[in-house]
């Protein structure tokens, strides 16, 4: 059995990363993949880089990693991201810079392609069915051998199938149809943007074609204390969704439920529009 751990958006949060790695022990994973943003927001940039180097992990660079290396424009970030990245730039060791600097922005092997925001832009948020469908179209042309596209950046778990449309990533297990292509996002290790601050991760079983979405609690108060100690905002480790974003998510979930109950091909086609 081949199980692959997929994480993203660690964001310099050692408390969350340790909790995720401990939870992953029960799965017996043979590979670790990281869809970017090892640093930014959190108080432990060098520690998280070192922890991931020791796994070892196959990773891509996220937009925060690129900004921290001055390879992307910090003006594209929001005020909280800019504040924490300016601090991070001054904290990174040469070893951390060297590791982050060697990360590619896109990786692809025989079955899996991985990048941070989108295949074209590390800052782009892929959070809707239409955008996910567009990514699968790009995947087909750019990486035709891959059937799974792993993304990060949104900090919210997501699963989208080329035929089944948007799936409920709140389920503990999703069966992956070998005849479909999928966009999968594990959510964020270090900065949840759900109502819960728990860390998110994903385990892929490539033998049984299953995706296991998981969340794990961590010592968020200790992380907030570390943020205070270095002079960073304590909200950096958990950004609760705004009322408008919650409303949009509820509306999407209601629509998906109605589509599943309707069942017909016409409903599925409507969801993909």
N, C-alpha and C positions, 0 to 999 in steps of 0.2 A: 504494500500500500504506500503510495507516494502522497504525502501531505505537504503543502506549501503554505507557510505563514505569510500573509500580506498585511503590511502596516503602512501608515502614511501620517504625515503631519505630526511628527513627534514633538516638534517645537520646543526643544530644549527643556523638557519636563522629565527629569529622571524618576520622579515618584510614579508617574503614570507608566513610563517605559518599563520599570522594574515589575510593576503589577501585571502588565501585558505579557512580559517574558515568562513570568511565573505561571500565568494562566495557560500559556502555550505549551508548557511541559506535558500536560495531560494529552495533547494531540499527537505527540511524537513526530513533529514536523522534520522534514529532511532538508528544506530550503527556506530561506528568509528573503522576502522581497519588500522593498520600501519605495513607495511612490513619491518620495521627496518631502521637502521642508523638515529637515533634521533640526534646524535652528530657527531663531526668531520667536518672539513673544516670551518664552520661558527663561528661567534664571540659570540653566545648566547647559550652555551650548557645547563646551568642550567635553564635559562628562558624557553627554548623549552621543557625541561623535565617537568617543572612545568605546562606549558600550556597544555601539553598532559595529565598529571595526572588529571587535572581539568575537562576534557571532560565528562566522562572518556573514554579511548581508550583501545582496545585490541591490543597488539603489540607483535612483535617478535624482537629478537636482531639481528642487522646487523653486518657486519664485523667491521665497525668502532666502534660500541658500545662495541664489544668484545675486540678490541684492546685497547680502552680507559679503560677497566677494567683489562687489562693485561691478558686476557684469550685467546688471539690470537696473532700471531707473527706479529709485526709491520713491519718486513722486507718484508712481502708479499705486502705491500702498496707502491705506487709510491712516489717520493720525496715530492710532494705537500701534499699528504695525511699524510705522516710521519711528516712533519713539523707541520701541524695543529693539528694532534693527540698528538704530544708531548706537545703542548701548552694546549690542552684540558685536558690531564691527570692531569696537574697541577691546573686546574680550577674547576674540578668537586667537588661539595659539597658531604658530606656524604649521604645526602638525595637523590641526583641524582645517586650516585653509588649504593645505595640500590635499587632504582627503576629499573635501568638498569640491575642490577645483578639478579633481579627476573624474567626477561623476558626469555621465552623459545626460542629455535631456530626454532622450528616448532610447528605450531598449526593446529588442524584439528577438525571440527565439522561435522554435518550431511551432509553438502553440500560443504563446503569451507575448503581448506587447504591453509596454508600461511607460507612462509619462505622468507629469504632474497635473497641470490644468487641462489642456487639450493637446492633441497631436500638433497643433500649430502654434499654441501660445500657452506658456506656463501660468499666465494670469487669468485665463478664461475659466469661468465656472460652468461646468456641465451638470445642470441640475434639473433638466426637464427631459421629457420623452423626445421632443423634436431635436434638441441638441445632442442627446445620446445617439439617436438615429443617424445624425450627421457624422458623428464620430465613427460609427460602424461603416458608413460609406467611405470615409477617409481610410479606415483600417483596411478595407477590402482592396483599395487601390495602392496603398503605400506598403502594407504588410500582409499580402494575400494569404500567407501561410498561417497567420495567427487567427484564432477564434475567440480569444479573450483579450479585452483591453482593460488594463488596470489603471485607474485614475485616482488622484487625491484632490486636494485643494478646497473642496466644498466643506469639509469637516463633518459631513453627514453621510451615513451609509446609503448606498444605492445599488440597485441591480436592474439592468435593462436587457431584454432579449430581443433579437432581431425579428422574431415572430410573436413572441408572447407580450412584448411591450414592457412597461414598467412593472416590476415585481416588488413585493413588500419585503424590504430588507430588514424589517423588524422581526421576521421569522428567524428561528434559530437555524433552519436548514432550507436551502433551495436546491432543487434538482436541476442540473444543467443539461439541457437537451443537446446531444452531440451534433444535431443538424442545425443548430442555431449559433450565432455569434452573440457575445455578451459584452456589455460595459459593466464593470464592477468597481465599486468604491468602498474601501473598508471603513470610511469615516476617519476620525482623528484620534491618535493616541493622546496627544498632549493638550488639546484645546477643543473640547466638545462644543458644538453649537446647537445641541439639542437642549431640552429642558433639564435633562440629567447631565451632571458633569463627568459621568463615567467614561473611561477610555474605551475606544472601539477598535476592533481588529477583525480580520477575516482569515479563515482557513480554507484552502482549496484542496479537495481530494481528487487528484487527476485520474485515479483509477476508477472510482465510482461516479465521477462527474457530479460532485456535490460541492456546494459552497456553504460554509458554516459562518454565520455572522454572530459575533459575540461582543459583550460589553463586560467590563470589569471595574469595580470601584477601586479607588486608590486614596492615599492620604492627601487630599486636596488642601487641607488646612496647613500641612507642612510645606506644601508647594507655595501657598500664599505667603507664608512666613518668610520663605526664601526670597520671594519677589519683593516683599517689604525690605528685607535686609539689603538688597542691591539697589533699591530705589525705583523699582518698576511697579506699575499698577497691578493690584491683586486680581483684577478681572482678566488678566492676560491668559489665565489657565482655563477659563470657562466663559464663553460669550453666549448668554442665553438668547434664544431667537426673539426677534421683535414681534409685536402683535400682528403686523402686516405679514411677516413671513410665516407665522403660525397659521394665519388665516389661509394663506396660499397652500400650505402643506395639508391642512384639513380638507380643503376643497379638492386637492389632487387625490387624497385618499378616498374621499367619498365617490369621486368619479371612477377610480379604479374598482371600488367595491361594486358600483352599479354595472360596470362593464363585465365583471366576473359573473354577476348574477344574470345579466343578459345573455352572456355566453356566445352570441353569434359572431360570425366573421365580420359582419358590418360594424359591430361595436368595437372589435379589436382593431379594425382599420381606422375607426374614428380616433382611437387613442393614439395611433401613430401619426396622426396629422400634425 
